[in-house]
Amino acid sequence: MVGMKVDVILPCLDEADALPTVIGRLPQGYRAIVVDNGSTDGSADVARALGALVVTEPRRGFGSACDAGVQAATADFIAFCDADASMDPAELPPLVDRVASGRVDLALGRRIPTSRGAWAPHARFANRVLAVLMRRATGYRLRDLGPMRVMRREDLLALDLRDRRSGYPLEMVLAAHAAGWLVDESDIGYAQRVGDSKVTGTLRGTVNAVRDMSRLLRAYRREARGRVVAPGRLRQTAGSTPEAVGSASEGARS
């Protein structure tokens, strides 16, 4: 796409070494919005020098950084991507195309490790457990809660997401289900990140993320008991696996 119709939100905490690679891999017409969430390594200056829009968010937390990026975005479509070079933003166009064509409302990237050290075992295990719990709560047969995702800006704003910590990605999927969104998942590469992970790279960070997401899942299940929700569907697309395809009604029966 051209004309800055896609804003790519990059939550950032000390990613100065990775930003040149990430911003340099953005497709033409995709604008980088780097949300500096307390960096001390000059990440904001690096991002500005590379032509990115830099937003400063003093409230610490992944959700805080994501929300600040959403508020700064003006494009029709919003994409999220990690700023640590673990995923390639050049893989975003197929996700954008599926949303732009109306096939889905939320396109997610399912991370497939490209090297042995790309995904810490404890983080990968926690992701699998959370994916199972999410499937039980929504019926979406997703296998990853990956951070690469695309949706329309107006649709995302309408979800009115409130989590400002690690639960933001999960809250987005839960709110999408409650709104009856179509969601799909397709494979993307997942490489060894540049620098140290602030969340899932440590056991403590992973535990905190699981705690935040478990709290959201419990609240969603409680609220769902008194709410009628249109079945959320998951469509198969190029790169998807058969196991990642189904409907909410099918998931509820399994």
C-alpha positions in Angstrom: 0.0 0.0 0.0 1.0 3.6 -0.6 0.2 6.9 0.9 0.9 5.9 4.5 -2.2 3.8 4.9 -0.6 1.4 7.3 0.9 2.5 10.6 3.2 -0.1 12.3 3.3 0.3 16.1 6.6 -0.8 17.6 6.6 -0.8 21.4 10.2 -0.1 22.4 12.3 -0.4 25.5 16.1 -0.3 24.8 16.0 -1.5 21.2 18.6 0.9 19.7 20.6 -2.0 18.2 17.6 -3.7 16.6 15.7 -0.7 15.3 17.8 -0.1 12.1 17.0 -3.6 11.0 13.3 -3.5 11.9 12.6 -0.1 10.4 14.7 -0.8 7.4 12.6 -3.9 6.6 9.3 -2.0 6.6 7.5 -2.2 3.2 7.1 0.9 1.2 4.3 3.1 2.5 4.3 1.5 6.0 5.0 4.1 8.7 6.9 3.2 11.8 5.5 4.5 15.1 8.1 3.8 17.7 6.7 4.1 21.2 9.6 4.7 23.6 8.6 3.2 27.0 11.5 4.3 29.1 14.6 3.5 27.0 18.0 4.6 28.3 20.1 3.5 25.3 19.1 6.3 22.9 16.4 4.2 21.1 14.2 7.3 20.5 17.1 9.2 18.8 17.9 6.2 16.6 14.2 5.9 15.6 14.0 9.6 14.7 17.1 9.4 12.6 15.6 6.5 10.7 12.5 8.5 9.9 10.1 7.0 12.4 7.4 8.8 14.3 8.5 8.6 18.0 6.0 8.7 20.8 7.1 8.9 24.4 5.0 6.9 26.9 6.2 7.3 30.5 3.7 4.7 31.9 5.6 1.5 31.9 3.9 -1.6 30.4 3.5 -3.3 27.1 -0.2 -2.3 26.9 0.6 1.3 27.8 3.1 1.5 24.9 0.6 -0.2 22.5 -2.2 2.2 23.5 0.0 5.3 23.0 0.9 4.0 19.5 -2.8 3.5 18.7 -3.6 7.0 19.8 -0.9 8.4 17.6 -1.8 6.4 14.5 -3.8 8.0 11.7 -3.7 5.3 9.0 -6.7 3.2 8.0 -4.9 0.0 9.1 -2.8 -0.6 12.2 -0.1 -3.3 12.5 1.8 -4.3 15.6 5.3 -5.8 15.5 8.1 -6.3 18.1 11.0 -3.9 17.8 13.6 -6.4 18.7 14.2 -7.8 15.2 12.8 -11.2 16.2 10.2 -11.0 13.4 10.4 -9.5 9.9 8.0 -6.6 9.2 8.4 -7.5 5.5 5.9 -10.3 6.3 3.2 -7.8 7.2 1.6 -7.2 3.7 -0.2 -10.6 3.5 -1.8 -9.9 6.9 -2.8 -6.4 5.8 -4.2 -7.7 2.5 -6.5 -10.2 4.3 -7.9 -7.4 6.5 -8.2 -4.9 3.6 -10.1 -7.4 1.5 -12.6 -8.0 4.2 -11.8 -11.7 4.6 -11.0 -11.2 8.3 -11.1 -8.5 10.9 -8.0 -9.5 12.8 -5.0 -11.1 11.1 -2.4 -12.7 13.4 1.1 -14.0 12.8 1.8 -17.5 14.2 5.5 -17.6 15.2 7.6 -20.4 13.7 11.1 -20.4 15.2 13.9 -20.1 12.6 16.7 -21.0 15.0 17.0 -23.1 18.1 17.5 -20.2 20.5 14.7 -18.0 19.0 12.0 -19.0 21.6 12.9 -19.8 25.2 11.4 -23.1 26.3 9.5 -21.6 29.3 8.0 -18.9 27.2 7.0 -21.3 24.4 5.3 -23.6 27.0 3.5 -20.7 28.6 2.2 -19.5 25.2 0.9 -23.0 24.5 -1.0 -23.2 27.8 -2.5 -19.7 27.3 -3.5 -20.6 23.7 -5.4 -23.7 25.0 -7.2 -21.6 27.6 -8.0 -19.0 25.0 -9.5 -21.6 22.7 -11.7 -22.8 25.5 -12.9 -19.3 26.3 -13.5 -18.2 22.7 -13.5 -21.2 20.3 -10.8 -19.5 18.2 -8.4 -22.3 17.3 -5.3 -20.2 17.6 -2.0 -21.7 18.5 -0.1 -18.5 19.3 -0.7 -15.2 21.0 2.0 -13.6 18.8 2.5 -9.8 18.7 2.5 -9.4 14.9 -1.1 -8.5 14.0 -3.2 -6.3 11.8 -6.6 -4.7 12.0 -8.5 -1.6 11.0 -7.9 1.4 13.2 -11.5 2.3 13.6 -12.4 -1.3 14.6 -9.6 -1.4 17.2 -10.6 1.9 18.8 -14.1 0.5 19.1 -12.9 -2.4 21.2 -11.8 0.1 23.9 -9.0 -2.0 25.3 -8.0 -1.2 28.9 -5.1 -3.5 29.8 -1.9 -1.6 30.1 0.4 -4.5 31.0 1.3 -7.8 29.4 -2.4 -8.8 28.9 -3.0 -6.4 26.1 -2.5 -8.9 23.2 -4.9 -11.4 24.8 -7.5 -8.7 25.7 -7.6 -7.8 22.0 -8.5 -11.3 21.0 -11.1 -11.7 23.7 -12.7 -8.3 22.8 -12.6 -9.3 19.2 -14.5 -12.5 20.0 -17.1 -10.6 22.0 -17.6 -8.3 19.0 -18.0 -11.2 16.6 -14.8 -10.5 14.6 -13.4 -12.9 12.1 -9.9 -13.9 13.1 -7.2 -15.9 11.3 -3.7 -17.0 11.9 -0.8 -17.7 9.5 2.8 -18.6 9.9 5.6 -16.0 10.2 9.3 -16.5 10.9 10.6 -16.0 14.5 14.3 -15.3 14.9 16.7 -14.8 17.7 16.0 -11.3 19.0 18.6 -8.6 19.3 19.4 -7.9 22.9 17.7 -9.1 26.0 13.9 -9.8 26.3 12.0 -7.6 28.8 9.1 -10.0 29.2 9.3 -13.6 28.0 13.1 -13.8 28.0 13.1 -14.2 31.7 11.2 -16.6 34.0 9.9 -13.7 36.1 8.7 -11.8 33.0 7.0 -14.9 31.7 5.3 -15.5 35.1 4.0 -11.9 35.2 2.7 -12.2 31.6 0.9 -15.4 32.4 -0.6 -13.9 35.6 -1.9 -10.9 33.6 -3.4 -13.0 30.9 -4.9 -15.5 33.3 -6.7 -12.7 35.1 -8.2 -11.5 31.8 -9.4 -15.0 30.9 -11.1 -15.5 34.3 -12.8 -12.2 34.0 -13.9 -13.0 30.4 -15.4 -16.3 31.4 -17.3 -14.7 34.2 -18.7 -12.1 32.0 -19.5 -14.5 29.2 -21.9 -16.4 31.4 -24.4 -13.6 31.1 -23.6 -12.5 27.6 -24.7 -13.9 24.2 -21.8 -13.6 21.8 -21.9 -14.2 18.0 -19.7 -17.2 17.2 -16.2 -16.1 16.4 -14.9 -17.9 13.3 -11.3 -18.7 12.2 -10.6 -18.9 8.5 -7.8 -20.9 6.9 -5.4 -18.9 4.8 -2.1 -19.5 3.0 0.4 -20.7 5.6 -2.2 -21.8 8.1 -2.3 -25.3 9.5 -5.4 -27.5 9.6 -5.3 -27.5 13.4 -5.6 -23.8 13.5 -8.9 -23.7 11.6 -12.3 -23.9 13.1 -15.3 -22.1 14.5 -16.2 -21.0 18.0 -19.2 -23.4 18.0 -16.9 -26.3 17.0 -14.4 -25.3 19.7 -17.2 -25.2 22.3 -18.1 -28.8 21.5 -14.5 -30.1 21.5 
